[in-house]
Amino acid sequence: MDIAASEGKLVERADAIDWLKVRLARSFPVHVIYHSIAWQYLPAAAQREGEALISAAGLAATHDAPLARLQMEGDGQTPGAALSLQIWPGGEKHLIGRADFHGRWVRWQGWPASA
């Protein structure tokens, strides 16, 4: 049985940046972009295009229609990968924890007290 279909979800197969371009062109009360150990595998040109798409969507975000980017990606630090959250309007990026690349553990830091 197709789990996605049985739960009423739609799984779309597409190039990540092409999909993001189409998705961000649509209106939603809230957009959440999530990626996990994927960005590093995109070619540099695709990374730049993706960053530009997300930045443009962030600039267009409002308090009534915010944008969030939640990511778990390697950042050259140890242990594991960085868990970060960026929310627009505003666009400040916060490190909210670290996680094992294969999901064996997560160490939450939480949101900064000043936020």
Rosetta silent file (secondary structure, phi, psi, omega in degrees, C-alpha in Angstrom):
SEQUENCE: MDIAASEGKLVERADAIDWLKVRLARSFPVHVIYHSIAWQYLPAAAQREGEALISAAGLAATHDAPLARLQMEGDGQTPGAALSLQIWPGGEKHLIGRADFHGRWVRWQGWPASA
SCORE:     score description
SCORE:     0.000 S_00000001
   1 L     0.000  140.632  177.607    0.000    0.000    0.000 S_00000001
   2 L   -77.937  108.959 -176.295    1.221    3.516   -0.793 S_00000001
   3 H   -60.590  -43.961 -179.039    1.620    5.122    2.651 S_00000001
   4 H   -60.489  -44.316 -179.413    1.551    8.673    1.303 S_00000001
   5 H   -67.806  -37.070 -177.557   -1.649    8.027   -0.624 S_00000001
   6 H   -67.981  -23.612  179.589   -3.283    6.223    2.298 S_00000001
   7 L   -99.880    8.628  178.512   -2.747    9.269    4.531 S_00000001
   8 L    75.035   14.967 -179.628   -4.001   11.717    1.912 S_00000001
   9 L   -96.079  153.486  177.251   -0.539   13.191    1.332 S_00000001
  10 L  -111.663  124.239  175.459    0.967   13.958   -2.031 S_00000001
  11 L  -104.029  123.724 -178.540    4.585   13.063   -2.665 S_00000001
  12 L  -108.913  134.717  176.653    6.025   14.909   -5.618 S_00000001
  13 L  -101.535  118.895 -177.011    9.119   13.799   -7.466 S_00000001
  14 L  -163.081  163.186  170.207   11.029   16.773   -8.854 S_00000001
  15 L   -61.932  135.995 -174.137   14.340   18.571   -8.952 S_00000001
  16 H   -57.456  -45.856 -176.361   14.656   20.321   -5.583 S_00000001
  17 H   -73.557  -39.687  175.813   15.227   23.816   -6.951 S_00000001
  18 H   -61.370  -42.947  178.995   12.570   23.512   -9.670 S_00000001
  19 H   -63.818  -43.372 -179.611   10.088   22.291   -7.050 S_00000001
  20 H   -62.159  -40.839  179.553   11.041   25.105   -4.668 S_00000001
  21 H   -59.335  -46.468  179.501   10.556   27.686   -7.422 S_00000001
  22 H   -67.013  -45.014 -176.584    7.011   26.441   -8.111 S_00000001
  23 H   -63.773  -44.620 -178.118    6.150   26.022   -4.441 S_00000001
  24 H   -72.239  -14.791  176.382    7.317   29.481   -3.382 S_00000001
  25 L   -77.276  -15.468  179.849    5.299   31.056   -6.218 S_00000001
  26 L   -90.938  154.420  177.700    2.098   29.862   -4.495 S_00000001
  27 L   -93.043  135.042  175.068    0.416   31.612   -1.574 S_00000001
  28 L  -140.845  153.532  176.068    0.099   29.873    1.772 S_00000001
  29 L   -61.211  -32.316  177.636   -0.678   31.224    5.244 S_00000001
  30 L  -146.471  136.556  171.832    2.750   29.877    6.278 S_00000001
  31 E  -110.016  132.065  172.317    5.612   28.452    4.238 S_00000001
  32 E  -124.539  120.141  175.889    8.065   26.081    5.919 S_00000001
  33 E  -101.257  123.759  179.728   11.103   24.998    3.945 S_00000001
  34 E  -126.243  133.179  171.675   12.803   21.967    5.468 S_00000001
  35 E  -144.892  146.197 -173.748   15.897   20.202    4.262 S_00000001
  36 E  -136.198  116.342  178.428   18.096   17.626    5.891 S_00000001
  37 L    44.760   51.392 -179.489   21.593   16.657    4.748 S_00000001
  38 L  -129.766  -38.589 -172.719   20.690   17.589    1.184 S_00000001
  39 H   -56.635  -37.530 -178.085   21.968   21.088    0.438 S_00000001
  40 H   -64.247  -21.062 -178.596   25.598   19.901    0.314 S_00000001
  41 H   -89.807   -9.234  177.371   24.743   17.543   -2.539 S_00000001
  42 L   -77.022  143.812  174.255   23.309   20.270   -4.773 S_00000001
  43 L   -60.457  154.254 -176.825   25.653   21.722   -7.379 S_00000001
  44 H   -54.445  -41.410  179.821   26.995   25.172   -6.440 S_00000001
  45 H   -63.549  -38.952  178.361   24.813   26.883   -9.072 S_00000001
  46 H   -68.311  -39.058  176.322   21.700   25.163   -7.682 S_00000001
  47 H   -59.880  -45.299  179.941   22.670   26.178   -4.137 S_00000001
  48 H   -63.000  -43.744  178.943   22.993   29.807   -5.250 S_00000001
  49 H   -63.733  -42.532  178.689   19.661   29.692   -7.063 S_00000001
  50 H   -62.869  -43.784  178.001   17.985   28.069   -4.066 S_00000001
  51 H   -61.914  -40.345  179.444   19.406   30.681   -1.686 S_00000001
  52 H   -65.688  -41.149  177.583   18.208   33.460   -4.004 S_00000001
  53 H   -61.808  -45.020 -178.742   14.698   31.941   -4.147 S_00000001
  54 H   -67.748  -40.558  178.409   14.533   31.622   -0.373 S_00000001
  55 H   -62.454  -43.794  179.240   15.890   35.150    0.147 S_00000001
  56 H   -63.280  -42.836  177.788   13.314   36.608   -2.252 S_00000001
  57 H   -64.824  -36.689  177.485   10.506   34.707   -0.526 S_00000001
  58 H   -63.829  -41.311  178.490   11.821   35.922    2.826 S_00000001
  59 H   -64.601  -29.697 -179.881   11.740   39.530    1.669 S_00000001
  60 H   -85.742  -11.365 -177.927    8.117   39.036    0.588 S_00000001
  61 L   -66.822  148.652  177.374    7.106   37.379    3.880 S_00000001
  62 L  -129.956  171.743  177.392    4.816   39.233    6.256 S_00000001
  63 L   -64.580  -28.207  177.840    3.638   38.682    9.813 S_00000001
  64 L   -83.839  -17.327  178.743    0.365   37.372    8.331 S_00000001
  65 L  -142.213   72.570 -176.177    2.212   35.104    5.878 S_00000001
  66 L   -75.996  166.852  175.721    5.589   34.194    7.397 S_00000001
  67 E  -125.536  136.176  175.746    8.330   32.001    5.961 S_00000001
  68 E  -128.094  144.092  174.739   10.430   29.580    7.998 S_00000001
  69 E  -125.246  113.404  178.010   13.482   27.579    6.991 S_00000001
  70 E  -109.535  125.509 -177.239   14.319   24.624    9.199 S_00000001
  71 E  -140.567  147.519  172.315   17.463   22.791    8.261 S_00000001
  72 E  -123.972  102.545 -175.410   19.747   20.043    9.444 S_00000001
  73 E  -140.697  150.514  174.949   22.976   20.388    7.517 S_00000001
  74 L   -62.198  140.721  179.830   26.663   19.845    8.060 S_00000001
  75 L  -131.971   12.702  179.934   28.462   23.046    9.025 S_00000001
  76 L    81.751   -1.901  178.695   32.013   21.822    9.609 S_00000001
  77 L  -100.201  164.960  176.515   31.504   21.795   13.367 S_00000001
  78 L  -125.127  159.540   -7.765   31.250   18.781   15.644 S_00000001
  79 L   -81.381  159.465  172.267   29.496   16.819   16.799 S_00000001
  80 L    62.534 -152.102 -176.649   26.989   16.074   14.049 S_00000001
  81 E  -109.499  155.722  177.751   25.068   18.547   11.956 S_00000001
  82 E   -78.782  136.669  168.928   23.642   21.953   12.788 S_00000001
  83 E  -104.309  116.814 -178.543   19.904   22.293   13.355 S_00000001
  84 E  -130.436  154.522 -179.646   18.970   25.838   12.487 S_00000001
  85 E  -133.608  129.549  178.628   15.777   27.836   12.160 S_00000001
  86 E  -126.209  130.745 -176.996   15.355   31.028   10.210 S_00000001
  87 E  -129.377  133.561  175.267   12.049   32.934   10.242 S_00000001
  88 E  -114.320  151.735    6.528   10.896   35.868    8.123 S_00000001
  89 L   -70.151  155.495 -177.341    9.984   38.621    8.257 S_00000001
  90 L   113.339  -60.045  174.519   13.249   39.478    9.874 S_00000001
  91 L    79.553    9.853  178.164   15.278   36.535    8.645 S_00000001
  92 E   -65.420  138.192  179.708   17.469   35.992   11.688 S_00000001
  93 E  -104.026  132.320 -178.277   18.995   32.521   11.702 S_00000001
  94 E  -125.005  133.682  171.503   19.298   30.684   15.011 S_00000001
  95 E   -76.925  118.086 -177.327   21.196   27.521   15.882 S_00000001
  96 E  -108.912   -2.307  176.974   18.619   25.484   17.800 S_00000001
  97 E   166.613 -172.938  175.523   20.593   22.279   18.266 S_00000001
  98 E  -136.483  151.945 -178.700   22.835   19.626   16.785 S_00000001
  99 E  -143.207  150.671  172.930   21.964   16.167   15.523 S_00000001
 100 L   -63.899  141.554 -178.739   23.676   13.000   14.459 S_00000001
 101 L   -58.416  -22.978 -178.156   23.796   12.763   10.663 S_00000001
 102 L  -112.456   14.228  173.187   21.793    9.516   10.853 S_00000001
 103 L    78.321   15.528 -178.479   19.291   10.569   13.508 S_00000001
 104 L   -74.695  -22.563  177.839   20.699    8.558   16.425 S_00000001
 105 L  -155.338  155.949  174.757   20.684   11.598   18.727 S_00000001
 106 E  -136.776  134.094  174.358   19.576   15.219   18.894 S_00000001
 107 E  -117.299  105.156 -178.210   20.882   17.868   21.306 S_00000001
 108 E   -80.587  136.713  171.986   18.446   20.757   21.499 S_00000001
 109 L  -101.569  -29.095 -176.565   19.679   24.232   22.431 S_00000001
 110 L    83.790 -179.248 -178.944   16.343   25.923   21.997 S_00000001
 111 L   -82.888  140.825  178.657   15.605   29.438   20.866 S_00000001
 112 L   -57.257  142.522 -177.840   17.792   32.247   22.213 S_00000001
 113 L   -60.941  -27.394 -178.051   16.272   33.991   25.239 S_00000001
 114 L   -78.959  -10.497 -176.467   16.524   37.368   23.509 S_00000001
 115 L   -77.319    0.000    0.000   14.310   36.245   20.609 S_00000001
